Structures are given as structure tokens and as C-alpha cells.
Amino acid sequence: MNARNEALAALDHALHNPRVLLVEDDIDLSAAIREYLVKHGVDVDVEARGDTVLRRMAATRYDLLILDIMLPGHDGFEVCRQLRAAGQALPILMLTAKDEDFDQVLGLELGADDYLNKPVQPRVLLARIKALVRRASGELEHAHDRNILQFGRLRIDAINRDVMLGEERIELSPAEFDLLVLLASNAGKVMQRDEILKALRGLHYSNADRSVDARLYRLRRRFGKDSEANWKIKTVRPHGYMFCKEAW
């Protein structure tokens, strides 16, 4: 099997039988989640402490991380921060028992790709896992429309999920990349929050949902000072956001 076939086989396996690390210290909950996911073709390992996650991931390749917030050792926020600082780009789905904007926004700002509130509905969790793995594997629907997006010094390779600004490679999390491709594919158009949220997470926007704003804030920081980045991806109040192709 040549390298290309091996890569395609690995991609097919990740899409249909993803390997997931579930970090949850509630034994009964983790057992129930694992049982359901395994029945539906997901290979699940369980970790109960936050301070052992990095060692676990250094030894095993995972397609996705399910991360509880309240953990012994390190909490989920700290684990997420450490993973992104270490260059880990795999999708991170955070679980929280608190239905508060603060938890959701902070997790996304630290690099999480999505979140679910407890109690977790297994069918919803499975759907989120499949969507995140599919997007991280380059299977975004909009990524197939245009393989290369070029705006001045900015070059986005939507298939290989690679972003260059001049000679500098810009490292983005899967969620940040997906948002950039979505906005860049609609350059010059004002995209409403509901439109963005529906495309990225399959959800309708509500006034309490800060996830789009949090992701955009983090994405802008990847491209320099706030004042500069704000001209590249504009806030058009009260409607939404616009990718400015002339600003790059």
C-alpha cells in the first residue's frame, strides 16, 4: 500500500471508527458514555485526571478529546490550554455541568472546538463527535468548493487545512480554521451569527450563545494586533461579521 492509499485508509478509519479519549472523573457517567459510543463504532479510552492527559496523548494518537471541566489534578480549562500550547490540533469537545456563558466562552477562547452541557444526551454527543472528526479530517462541505483561497498575502489551503500569511504559517485550531474558511469563502458578505453557527455547529443562534464571538476573538488574535485584525475581519453591528478581502 503506497503512502496515498495509507493516508486515505487512515482517513476512512477516523471518519467511521474514530479513537476518542474521554476525560471524566465520574465513573458511572464515563462508563455509560463509553458503552454507548463503543456500540456505535467509536473506540474510547477513559482518563479520570486532568494532569495525566498530556502523557496519555503523547503515547497514543487520538482523533478527538472529550474533556470535562471539573477534574482532579488539572481542570479542563488548564488541560485545553496546555494542549493548544503544545501544538495539539485535534478537536476538543468540552463537557460542563454549568449552563453559564462564562464556561462556554472561556473554553472556546482557550481553543476548544465545541461544548455540551450535562446531562449529556448520548445521541447528541455521538453526532457532535462525528461532525468534529469530519471537519478536522478536511471533510467540510464548503472546503470542496474551492481548494485554495488567496487574498493578498493570505493563502488558505482548504483541503490540507494549511494557512500561510506571506512566509509565515499560521497555526489554527480546527474550530478557528473552519471559521476562517467559512468567512473567507463568503468574502465581502456580511455573515450573521445565526448563519455562522448553523454552518459550524448545526445550531440556531440565541442571544445567550457567545460561541461565535469567542471563536472570532481567538481567530483575530492569530493575525496580529487587535486593531489590525479588526480591519481584516470586520464586526458589522448589529448584523454580524465580514471578511474583507482587500485588507490582506
PyMOL commands that set and color helices and strands:
alter all, ss='L'
color gray80, all
select helices_A, chain A and resi 3-16+27-39+50-59+76-85+101-109+122-136+141-144+174-185+193-201+211-221+226-232+245-247
alter helices_A, ss='H'
color red, helices_A
select strands_A, chain A and resi 19-23+43-47+64-68+92-96+114-117+148-151+154-157+162-165+168-169+190-192+233-236+240-243
alter strands_A, ss='S'
color yellow, strands_A
deselect
rebuild
show_as cartoon
